Amino acid sequence: MAMDIEEIERLIKESLPDAEIRIEDLRGDGDHYSAYVASKAFEGLPRVKQHQMVYNALQGRMGNELHALALQTSVPEVT
């Protein structure tokens, strides 16, 4: 079963309310996505911990409903 972009965004926003999220369906199949997530919550954390926070937000769907997610995370730039 595939996940749609809106569901992925909703789950991430529940855990990281300030997140800026951009998601692209790489194959048009609802199974292979690329995502950019920026959140102040990532500040001071190593990249692997940032990614773990996003995967935790997906509540176990990674590897099940969501087959592949190429993930890029960052801390938002201060303007």
N, CA, C and O atoms as a printed pandas DataFrame, in Angstrom:
     atom_number atom_name residue_name chain_id  residue_number  x_coord  y_coord  z_coord
0              1         N          MET        A               1    0.842   -1.171    0.000
1              2        CA          MET        A               1    0.000    0.000    0.000
2              3         C          MET        A               1    0.891    1.239    0.000
3              4         O          MET        A               1    1.806    1.345    0.817
4              5         N          ALA        A               2    0.634    2.164   -0.897
5              6        CA          ALA        A               2    1.432    3.377   -1.035
6              7         C          ALA        A               2    0.928    4.474   -0.104
7              8         O          ALA        A               2   -0.205    4.430    0.375
8              9         N          MET        A               3    1.794    5.461    0.143
9             10        CA          MET        A               3    1.422    6.645    0.928
10            11         C          MET        A               3    1.414    7.848    0.008
11            12         O          MET        A               3    2.222    7.937   -0.916
12            13         N          ASP        A               4    0.498    8.779    0.260
13            14        CA          ASP        A               4    0.516    9.989   -0.552
14            15         C          ASP        A               4    1.302   11.085    0.167
15            16         O          ASP        A               4    1.537   11.017    1.374
16            17         N          ILE        A               5    1.693   12.079   -0.593
17            18        CA          ILE        A               5    2.534   13.159   -0.086
18            19         C          ILE        A               5    1.877   13.867    1.099
19            20         O          ILE        A               5    2.555   14.206    2.069
20            21         N          GLU        A               6    0.579   14.089    1.030
21            22        CA          GLU        A               6   -0.120   14.797    2.101
22            23         C          GLU        A               6   -0.025   14.043    3.427
23            24         O          GLU        A               6    0.112   14.663    4.482
24            25         N          GLU        A               7   -0.094   12.733    3.384
25            26        CA          GLU        A               7    0.008   11.923    4.597
26            27         C          GLU        A               7    1.413   11.997    5.186
27            28         O          GLU        A               7    1.574   12.099    6.402
28            29         N          ILE        A               8    2.420   11.947    4.335
29            30        CA          ILE        A               8    3.802   12.052    4.811
30            31         C          ILE        A               8    4.009   13.410    5.479
31            32         O          ILE        A               8    4.567   13.489    6.573
32            33         N          GLU        A               9    3.558   14.479    4.817
33            34        CA          GLU        A               9    3.690   15.822    5.380
34            35         C          GLU        A               9    2.955   15.937    6.716
35            36         O          GLU        A               9    3.486   16.521    7.660
36            37         N          ARG        A              10    1.762   15.396    6.805
37            38        CA          ARG        A              10    0.968   15.475    8.029
38            39         C          ARG        A              10    1.701   14.816    9.196
39            40         O          ARG        A              10    1.768   15.377   10.290
40            41         N          LEU        A              11    2.245   13.635    8.959
41            42        CA          LEU        A              11    2.947   12.917   10.018
42            43         C          LEU        A              11    4.192   13.675   10.487
43            44         O          LEU        A              11    4.463   13.753   11.685
44            45         N          ILE        A              12    4.936   14.225    9.547
45            46        CA          ILE        A              12    6.140   14.975    9.914
46            47         C          ILE        A              12    5.754   16.234   10.687
47            48         O          ILE        A              12    6.382   16.557   11.696
48            49         N          LYS        A              13    4.729   16.946   10.224
49            50        CA          LYS        A              13    4.275   18.175   10.890
50            51         C          LYS        A              13    3.773   17.907   12.307
51            52         O          LYS        A              13    3.917   18.759   13.183
52            53         N          GLU        A              14    3.190   16.742   12.541
53            54        CA          GLU        A              14    2.731   16.408   13.898
54            55         C          GLU        A              14    3.905   16.345   14.872
55            56         O          GLU        A              14    3.777   16.751   16.027
56            57         N          SER        A              15    5.043   15.838   14.411
57            58        CA          SER        A              15    6.222   15.724   15.272
58            59         C          SER        A              15    7.115   16.961   15.237
59            60         O          SER        A              15    7.764   17.299   16.227
60            61         N          LEU        A              16    7.141   17.633   14.086
61            62        CA          LEU        A              16    7.993   18.809   13.899
62            63         C          LEU        A              16    7.134   19.946   13.345
63            64         O          LEU        A              16    7.194   20.233   12.150
64            65         N          PRO        A              17    6.336   20.596   14.197
65            66        CA          PRO        A              17    5.352   21.584   13.724
66            67         C          PRO        A              17    5.937   22.750   12.938
67            68         O          PRO        A              17    5.258   23.320   12.084
68            69         N          ASP        A              18    7.195   23.115   13.216
69            70        CA          ASP        A              18    7.793   24.246   12.515
70            71         C          ASP        A              18    8.458   23.851   11.192
71            72         O          ASP        A              18    9.022   24.699   10.501
72            73         N          ALA        A              19    8.390   22.582   10.848
73            74        CA          ALA        A              19    9.148   22.080    9.697
74            75         C          ALA        A              19    8.706   22.682    8.375
75            76         O          ALA        A              19    7.519   22.845    8.093
76            77         N          GLU        A              20    9.718   23.005    7.578
77            78        CA          GLU        A              20    9.513   23.323    6.160
78            79         C          GLU        A              20    9.729   22.002    5.435
79            80         O          GLU        A              20   10.777   21.372    5.582
80            81         N          ILE        A              21    8.751   21.590    4.663
81            82        CA          ILE        A              21    8.801   20.266    4.041
82            83         C          ILE        A              21    8.564   20.391    2.540
83            84         O          ILE        A              21    7.629   21.060    2.100
84            85         N          ARG        A              22    9.426   19.737    1.761
85            86        CA          ARG        A              22    9.215   19.611    0.316
86            87         C          ARG        A              22    9.389   18.132   -0.037
87            88         O          ARG        A              22   10.418   17.526    0.260
88            89         N          ILE        A              23    8.377   17.574   -0.667
89            90        CA          ILE        A              23    8.410   16.153   -1.018
90            91         C          ILE        A              23    8.148   15.994   -2.502
91            92         O          ILE        A              23    7.288   16.667   -3.070
92            93         N          GLU        A              24    8.894   15.100   -3.123
93            94        CA          GLU        A              24    8.731   14.805   -4.546
94            95         C          GLU        A              24    8.550   13.303   -4.730
95            96         O          GLU        A              24    9.313   12.511   -4.176
96            97         N          ASP        A              25    7.551   12.914   -5.498
97            98        CA          ASP        A              25    7.338   11.504   -5.847
98            99         C          ASP        A              25    8.274   11.201   -7.009
99           100         O          ASP        A              25    8.051   11.668   -8.126
100          101         N          LEU        A              26    9.311   10.429   -6.754
101          102        CA          LEU        A              26   10.371   10.217   -7.740
102          103         C          LEU        A              26    9.944    9.380   -8.946
103          104         O          LEU        A              26   10.450    9.588  -10.049
104          105         N          ARG        A              27    9.026    8.442   -8.751
105          106        CA          ARG        A              27    8.635    7.544   -9.846
106          107         C          ARG        A              27    7.163    7.647  -10.204
107          108         O          ARG        A              27    6.711    7.005  -11.151
108          109         N          GLY        A              28    6.411    8.445   -9.461
109          110        CA          GLY        A              28    4.978    8.542   -9.713
110          111         C          GLY        A              28    4.201    7.341   -9.226
111          112         O          GLY        A              28    3.048    7.142   -9.611
112          113         N          ASP        A              29    4.841    6.520   -8.361
113          114        CA          ASP        A              29    4.202    5.287   -7.901
114          115         C          ASP        A              29    3.737    5.343   -6.446
115          116         O          ASP        A              29    3.162    4.379   -5.941
116          117         N          GLY        A              30    3.985    6.476   -5.764
117          118        CA          GLY        A              30    3.587    6.585   -4.363
118          119         C          GLY        A              30    4.429    5.758   -3.416
119          120         O          GLY        A              30    4.068    5.610   -2.248
120          121         N          ASP        A              31    5.535    5.220   -3.880
121          122        CA          ASP        A              31    6.416    4.391   -3.053
122          123         C          ASP        A              31    7.829    4.942   -2.921
123          124         O          ASP        A              31    8.542    4.587   -1.982
124          125         N          HIS        A              32    8.242    5.795   -3.833
125          126        CA          HIS        A              32    9.622    6.288   -3.866
126          127         C          HIS        A              32    9.611    7.812   -3.861
127          128         O          HIS        A              32    9.243    8.453   -4.846
128          129         N          TYR        A              33   10.021    8.375   -2.729
129          130        CA          TYR        A              33    9.983    9.820   -2.552
130          131         C          TYR        A              33   11.360   10.376   -2.211
131          132         O          TYR        A              33   12.245    9.672   -1.725
132          133         N          SER        A              34   11.497   11.655   -2.484
133          134        CA          SER        A              34   12.621   12.420   -1.972
134          135         C          SER        A              34   12.006   13.521   -1.124
135          136         O          SER        A              34   10.998   14.115   -1.507
136          137         N          ALA        A              35   12.616   13.797    0.040
137          138        CA          ALA        A              35   12.061   14.803    0.942
138          139         C          ALA        A              35   13.159   15.695    1.490
139          140         O          ALA        A              35   14.260   15.245    1.806
140          141         N          TYR        A              36   12.826   16.971    1.592
141          142        CA          TYR        A              36   13.667   17.961    2.253
142          143         C          TYR        A              36   12.883   18.428    3.470
143          144         O          TYR        A              36   11.733   18.851    3.347
144          145         N          VAL        A              37   13.500   18.351    4.642
145          146        CA          VAL        A              37   12.841   18.768    5.882
146          147         C          VAL        A              37   13.802   19.680    6.639
147          148         O          VAL        A              37   14.918   19.281    6.972
148          149         N          ALA        A              38   13.359   20.910    6.909
149          150        CA          ALA        A              38   14.145   21.856    7.703
150          151         C          ALA        A              38   13.357   22.173    8.967
151          152         O          ALA        A              38   12.166   22.479    8.907
152          153         N          SER        A              39   14.031   22.098   10.116
153          154        CA          SER        A              39   13.374   22.371   11.385
154          155         C          SER        A              39   14.388   22.907   12.387
155          156         O          SER        A              39   15.544   22.484   12.398
156          157         N          LYS        A              40   13.950   23.841   13.227
157          158        CA          LYS        A              40   14.802   24.350   14.301
158          159         C          LYS        A              40   15.141   23.234   15.287
159          160         O          LYS        A              40   16.159   23.307   15.975
160          161         N          ALA        A              41   14.313   22.219   15.360
161          162        CA          ALA        A              41   14.551   21.096   16.271
162          163         C          ALA        A              41   15.831   20.335   15.920
163          164         O          ALA        A              41   16.359   19.603   16.758
164          165         N          PHE        A              42   16.332   20.497   14.700
165          166        CA          PHE        A              42   17.549   19.805   14.263
166          167         C          PHE        A              42   18.826   20.512   14.716
167          168         O          PHE        A              42   19.918   19.953   14.610
168          169         N          GLU        A              43   18.688   21.740   15.221
169          170        CA          GLU        A              43   19.857   22.538   15.564
170          171         C          GLU        A              43   20.751   21.810   16.559
171          172         O          GLU        A              43   20.295   21.344   17.603
172          173         N          GLY        A              44   22.037   21.721   16.213
173          174        CA          GLY        A              44   23.032   21.098   17.077
174          175         C          GLY        A              44   23.079   19.585   17.022
175          176         O          GLY        A              44   23.908   18.967   17.689
176          177         N          LEU        A              45   22.199   18.977   16.234
177          178        CA          LEU        A              45   22.155   17.520   16.144
178          179         C          LEU        A              45   22.900   17.019   14.916
179          180         O          LEU        A              45   22.882   17.670   13.871
180          181         N          PRO        A              46   23.560   15.861   15.034
181          182        CA          PRO        A              46   24.192   15.278   13.846
182          183         C          PRO        A              46   23.128   14.841   12.836
183          184         O          PRO        A              46   21.982   14.578   13.198
184          185         N          ARG        A              47   23.519   14.773   11.601
185          186        CA          ARG        A              47   22.600   14.441   10.502
186          187         C          ARG        A              47   21.854   13.135   10.773
187          188         O          ARG        A              47   20.654   13.050   10.510
188          189         N          VAL        A              48   22.534   12.129   11.287
189          190        CA          VAL        A              48   21.869   10.838   11.527
190          191         C          VAL        A              48   20.734   10.990   12.538
191          192         O          VAL        A              48   19.689   10.357   12.384
192          193         N          LYS        A              49   20.919   11.813   13.566
193          194        CA          LYS        A              49   19.866   12.040   14.559
194          195         C          LYS        A              49   18.695   12.802   13.933
195          196         O          LYS        A              49   17.538   12.523   14.244
196          197         N          GLN        A              50   18.992   13.759   13.053
197          198        CA          GLN        A              50   17.950   14.500   12.340
198          199         C          GLN        A              50   17.090   13.540   11.520
199          200         O          GLN        A              50   15.861   13.617   11.537
200          201         N          HIS        A              51   17.752   12.639   10.808
201          202        CA          HIS        A              51   17.031   11.662    9.984
202          203         C          HIS        A              51   16.190   10.735   10.863
203          204         O          HIS        A              51   15.057   10.406   10.512
204          205         N          GLN        A              52   16.736   10.318   11.995
205          206        CA          GLN        A              52   15.982    9.462   12.911
206          207         C          GLN        A              52   14.709   10.155   13.388
207          208         O          GLN        A              52   13.670    9.511   13.536
208          209         N          MET        A              53   14.785   11.456   13.627
209          210        CA          MET        A              53   13.608   12.206   14.066
210          211         C          MET        A              53   12.513   12.166   12.997
211          212         O          MET        A              53   11.332   12.018   13.311
212          213         N          VAL        A              54   12.919   12.301   11.737
213          214        CA          VAL        A              54   11.937   12.254   10.641
214          215         C          VAL        A              54   11.367   10.841   10.523
215          216         O          VAL        A              54   10.153   10.675   10.408
216          217         N          TYR        A              55   12.221    9.831   10.550
217          218        CA          TYR        A              55   11.735    8.452   10.445
218          219         C          TYR        A              55   10.813    8.108   11.613
219          220         O          TYR        A              55    9.812    7.418   11.421
220          221         N          ASN        A              56   11.132    8.578   12.817
221          222        CA          ASN        A              56   10.257    8.348   13.965
222          223         C          ASN        A              56    8.897    9.008   13.750
223          224         O          ASN        A              56    7.869    8.461   14.150
224          225         N          ALA        A              57    8.890   10.170   13.125
225          226        CA          ALA        A              57    7.636   10.879   12.847
226          227         C          ALA        A              57    6.734   10.059   11.926
227          228         O          ALA        A              57    5.512   10.205   11.965
228          229         N          LEU        A              58    7.321    9.208   11.110
229          230        CA          LEU        A              58    6.550    8.401   10.160
230          231         C          LEU        A              58    5.917    7.179   10.824
231          232         O          LEU        A              58    5.234    6.396   10.164
232          233         N          GLN        A              59    6.138    7.017   12.108
233          234        CA          GLN        A              59    5.441    6.030   12.935
234          235         C          GLN        A              59    5.454    4.606   12.379
235          236         O          GLN        A              59    4.414    3.951   12.309
236          237         N          GLY        A              60    6.626    4.136   11.987
237          238        CA          GLY        A              60    6.768    2.752   11.542
238          239         C          GLY        A              60    6.320    2.484   10.113
239          240         O          GLY        A              60    6.319    1.333    9.677
240          241         N          ARG        A              61    5.948    3.504    9.390
241          242        CA          ARG        A              61    5.491    3.291    8.004
242          243         C          ARG        A              61    6.648    3.131    7.020
243          244         O          ARG        A              61    6.467    2.603    5.923
244          245         N          MET        A              62    7.841    3.590    7.416
245          246        CA          MET        A              62    9.010    3.449    6.554
246          247         C          MET        A              62    9.311    1.967    6.380
247          248         O          MET        A              62    9.463    1.244    7.364
248          249         N          GLY        A              63    9.398    1.515    5.146
249          250        CA          GLY        A              63    9.632    0.103    4.865
250          251         C          GLY        A              63    8.351   -0.692    4.721
251          252         O          GLY        A              63    8.381   -1.851    4.308
252          253         N          ASN        A              64    7.232   -0.085    5.054
253          254        CA          ASN        A              64    5.931   -0.726    4.892
254          255         C          ASN        A              64    5.147    0.023    3.814
255          256         O          ASN        A              64    5.320   -0.236    2.623
256          257         N          GLU        A              65    4.281    0.955    4.237
257          258        CA          GLU        A              65    3.538    1.746    3.246
258          259         C          GLU        A              65    4.456    2.646    2.432
259          260         O          GLU        A              65    4.185    2.937    1.267
260          261         N          LEU        A              66    5.536    3.080    3.052
261          262        CA          LEU        A              66    6.507    3.952    2.391
262          263         C          LEU        A              66    7.762    3.144    2.113
263          264         O          LEU        A              66    8.508    2.811    3.034
264          265         N          HIS        A              67    7.994    2.829    0.854
265          266        CA          HIS        A              67    9.090    1.933    0.480
266          267         C          HIS        A              67   10.450    2.623    0.536
267          268         O          HIS        A              67   11.393    2.078    1.108
268          269         N          ALA        A              68   10.564    3.825   -0.055
269          270        CA          ALA        A              68   11.861    4.494   -0.127
270          271         C          ALA        A              68   11.693    5.996    0.057
271          272         O          ALA        A              68   10.793    6.615   -0.511
272          273         N          LEU        A              69   12.590    6.570    0.873
273          274        CA          LEU        A              69   12.577    7.999    1.116
274          275         C          LEU        A              69   14.007    8.509    1.132
275          276         O          LEU        A              69   14.754    8.249    2.076
276          277         N          ALA        A              70   14.394    9.244    0.076
277          278        CA          ALA        A              70   15.692    9.902    0.036
278          279         C          ALA        A              70   15.533   11.181    0.838
279          280         O          ALA        A              70   14.781   12.070    0.440
280          281         N          LEU        A              71   16.230   11.286    1.964
281          282        CA          LEU        A              71   15.978   12.343    2.925
282          283         C          LEU        A              71   17.131   13.316    3.015
283          284         O          LEU        A              71   18.293   12.918    3.104
284          285         N          GLN        A              72   16.798   14.600    2.990
285          286        CA          GLN        A              72   17.764   15.668    3.237
286          287         C          GLN        A              72   17.189   16.539    4.344
287          288         O          GLN        A              72   16.045   16.984    4.254
288          289         N          THR        A              73   17.980   16.786    5.394
289          290        CA          THR        A              73   17.508   17.592    6.507
290          291         C          THR        A              73   18.454   18.773    6.724
291          292         O          THR        A              73   19.627   18.729    6.353
292          293         N          SER        A              74   17.908   19.833    7.338
293          294        CA          SER        A              74   18.739   20.983    7.675
294          295         C          SER        A              74   18.040   21.839    8.717
295          296         O          SER        A              74   16.864   21.646    9.026
296          297         N          VAL        A              75   18.794   22.786    9.245
297          298        CA          VAL        A              75   18.251   23.798   10.147
298          299         C          VAL        A              75   17.906   25.002    9.278
299          300         O          VAL        A              75   18.711   25.389    8.431
300          301         N          PRO        A              76   16.729   25.608    9.462
301          302        CA          PRO        A              76   16.354   26.754    8.632
302          303         C          PRO        A              76   17.353   27.902    8.793
303          304         O          PRO        A              76   17.893   28.120    9.877
304          305         N          GLU        A              77   17.584   28.618    7.723
305          306        CA          GLU        A              77   18.460   29.782    7.769
306          307         C          GLU        A              77   17.737   30.938    8.442
307          308         O          GLU        A              77   16.547   31.156    8.213
308          309         N          VAL        A              78   18.453   31.668    9.265
309          310        CA          VAL        A              78   17.879   32.832    9.918
310          311         C          VAL        A              78   17.897   34.004    8.936
311          312         O          VAL        A              78   18.917   34.293    8.311
312          313         N          THR        A              79   16.743   34.674    8.812
313          314        CA          THR        A              79   16.686   35.800    7.875
314          315         C          THR        A              79   16.655   37.121    8.591
315          316         O          THR        A              79   16.607   38.170    7.948
